[in-house]
Amino acid sequence: TPGDPVTTDHVLYDLTDGIATITLNRPDRRNAMSVPMIEGLGELLAGADADPAVRVLVLTGAGRAFCAGGDVQQFDADGGEGGGATEVDPAGVAEQLRHQELTVGRLHAFSKPTVAALPGAAAGAGLGLALAADLRIGTPRTVVATAFAGVALSGDFGVAWLLERLVGPARARELMLLNPRLDGQACHDLGLLNRMVPEEELEQATRDLARQLADGPALALSHIKRNLREAPRHTLSESMAAEVPRHKECGLTGDHVEAARAFVEKRRPVFR
């Protein structure tokens, strides 16, 4: 369970000094999603969010990929994602929705800062996972593709919704309809990567970024996330009304008092 290092077949978990790391672990299949991976990821996300020892979450992939999305080799072996059926199965729709909420849904709603570290490809549903994190870090060999149109699918795991909010409607349409492969530099230029570092520096740079977040004011960062998540569906007045109680709550914390004192004393604050 989160709080102690755990290993499952397709997902790894570690918690060290407030930094929880979840590693998608099917490197031989470019970390393509499997049911055990989805179920395990959902359980780990829920546990880490509830664990007060977790201050930041890092999601990454084993080997040279982040996550290739759906397992297209398995689709082919099954006669397509629909398994050769001629009508949509309502039970299959319900199960797919559950899987999406366990993964992208839980990651997007995670109450603490999240970082996706992309050592290589993030495609299809795997791109959805990367986009659901607060920040993304990669290298020149990071590759991003929506991938759905390339296998005659329309897309799932929230990719269209997340893309439109991150890069705008024009770019989102281009990426979904034309399915280009974007390298790390193109992703950084477009804003899909917040940071790009040399391949050999990714692990350390991810740790440094996670450490910065883990050492930050936890309640303030959590409330900042809520403000940002709610903003698209609120008017300005509604957003301001929601912000003020959170802002005032932060003002009661020792972290705020420490930060104000550190500002006056011209030093770095130490948050508790």
Secondary structure, DSSP 8 states (H G I E B T S, - for coil): -TTS-EE-SSEEEEEETTEEEEEE--GGGTT---HHHHHHHHHHHHHHHH-TT--EEEEEESTTEEE--S-HHHHHHTTTTTTT-SS--HHHHHHHHHHHIIIIIHHHH-SS-EEEEESSEEETHHHHHHHHSSEEEE-TT-EEE--TGGGT----TTHHHHHHHHH-HHHHHHHHHH---EEHHHHHHHTS-SEE--GGGHHHHHHHHHHHHHTS-HHHHHHHHHHHHHGGGS-HHHHHHHHHHHHHHHTTSHHHHHHHHHHHHTS-----
